Amino acid sequence: MTEKPERVLEKIRNSILNFDVEGVKSASLEAMSAGITAGRIIEAMGEAMGLVGKKYEAGEYFVPELIMAGETMKEGLGVLKPYMGDEPQGTLGTAVVATVLGDLHDIGKNIFITLLNAAGFKVVDLGVDVPAGKIVDAARISDAAIIGLSALLTTNLDQIPLVIEELERAGLRKKVKVIVGGATVTEAFAKEIGVDGYAKEAVTGVEICKKWVKQS
Amino acid sequence: MAVLESKEPQRVVWWPRIRHWYDVNNCANTLPKRYGGLYLDEVYKDLDATPREVWIGGLFGGGEYAGEIALATREGSDVEVWVKPAKGLYNGTSGDFTVTRYVTPVGEMRQVARRTEEGTSSYPVEHFLKDQESIGVYKYVLEHREYEFDWQRYRWGEKRYGDQIYPKAAIEREPILRLVIGMMGLNRTVIWLWKHPQEMEGLMELMLQDLEKQIEAYAGTPVVELCMPSNTHESLCSPSQFRKYMIPHLQRIADKAHATGKYLSSHWDGFVKSLLPLLKETELDGLECVTPKPQGDLTLEEMKKYIIDEGKFLRDGMPAVLFTKHHTVKELETFTRQILDTLGGSGRLQLGVSDMVPANADIERVRLVGKIIEEWNEGRFG
């Protein structure tokens, strides 16, 4: 990549890190004019969200800052929409995404959904505090290939195996891949309960989903 | 009282909140046999602990006192409030809900609250404030709302508990936390504060004036301490927001409370490690419910440094989780002695449970802590 495109992408990343809505919009337009693809711009936004996550882990940013960064990215994506004609939503299939029952946190889930949409998935967003049965029903009705689950509270982690059980009961376990994330979810826990994928960050989660689509 | 007044250190008081434990187990019929048919204050007596928030509105709307005297609230004459229970599905989730609708000349606003499984508490699943219109309605409600001290409730409580506790009362949360937790939700509050600062600052000014009206209603009453049920947590109010909104707002509220002759405290029951160093700038007299490790994110030394050494008092401090089977009795005993040794000699500690005795607690552990405190008091103060 030449110096200018990299500089423009850096502007996008910095705008998200500084919650600069106007900055992210103008830098995104500038990037498009410089010939950078929408996919690469979205990737840069995802990288910025990764940095935001690191600042959160370091105690430099807190949940309100995560919300503002997520919102800044959403505004940037809005600018890109008209240029994403060659990447229509839904071409990669359908994903059902929810925060599990008893948990009202939705920031991570919303970032994941934004990135899934941008990558070309059709997303059924069930919101927060969603019971296992409802998640599986939605997957069946929408013919989804992926279920994404988020949990921020340790007290609600036991909802995730319930979704797996419900999928098995509905005869959908082989057809639907399940990916989990959220502050309290760990890779060890994901392995233990037998889900198909785990992602610490939304960007990684989307990459895993894209890989599954390619393999199918 | 000596704790509030920062007098010569006296005996540490054991003042845990056990109402939640009692309500849930009473409803589920799982109270220990010996407590069958007893009222909460009788349970307190049996445990030899000082009663706290015994009624606080009562599970089914009884009278209240025991340190939490509510104000009578009077809405404007052209403000109608409609409340109805609803059972079934809301937004695809089943449960018991309460729908509250405010009807005013400038429009309507609505909240849906979901009752918890035990039915003893509730939380909003649809907030009152969603858009410009509902904010306008809330402003109208605040402008026309009045408060009055409820002497009848106070007299009832004074008769029952007047010789055991000093009158402590609640006022609303600070504006930003009132928005985040009660009125608007976290996401929407953060985004509106960020994108519509003028509108939100206007709203918060009215909320501050509303708090001042509440404090004024306590003027000339026997109430000694006003406590804000803030539920402060760094995920709900980050350090930068704390500096921008909480500090100036708390300074103003504290000035008003002090001018009225009341102590002012706030309930910080979340992770507050990044916020605690800012406490000294708030002019609060004390904190309630600050939670040390292993449940919260603070050490006892940090609590001493940022609360006690800054001249503030602390109510509570025993992590609730130590009262459950997840921790051994030995751990509970060790922690109790540690907190007494670290903070108890200051004369600025009212020991209680942070946040409250959990529903699945072993209630005998409450009695055990009381005994340890008694022994410690004997050793320290004779």
Chai-1 contact restraints between the chains, C-beta under 6 A:
chainA,res_idxA,chainB,res_idxB,connection_type,confidence,min_distance_angstrom,max_distance_angstrom,comment,restraint_id
A,F62,B,E234,contact,1.0,0.0,6.0,A-B,restraint_1
A,F62,B,S238,contact,1.0,0.0,6.0,A-B,restraint_2
A,V63,B,S235,contact,1.0,0.0,6.0,A-B,restraint_3
A,P64,B,V190,contact,1.0,0.0,6.0,A-B,restraint_4
A,P64,B,S238,contact,1.0,0.0,6.0,A-B,restraint_5
A,P64,B,Q241,contact,1.0,0.0,6.0,A-B,restraint_6
A,I67,B,N187,contact,1.0,0.0,6.0,A-B,restraint_7
A,I67,B,V190,contact,1.0,0.0,6.0,A-B,restraint_8
A,M68,B,W194,contact,1.0,0.0,6.0,A-B,restraint_9
A,E71,B,I191,contact,1.0,0.0,6.0,A-B,restraint_10
A,D129,B,T93,contact,1.0,0.0,6.0,A-B,restraint_11
A,K134,B,G92,contact,1.0,0.0,6.0,A-B,restraint_12
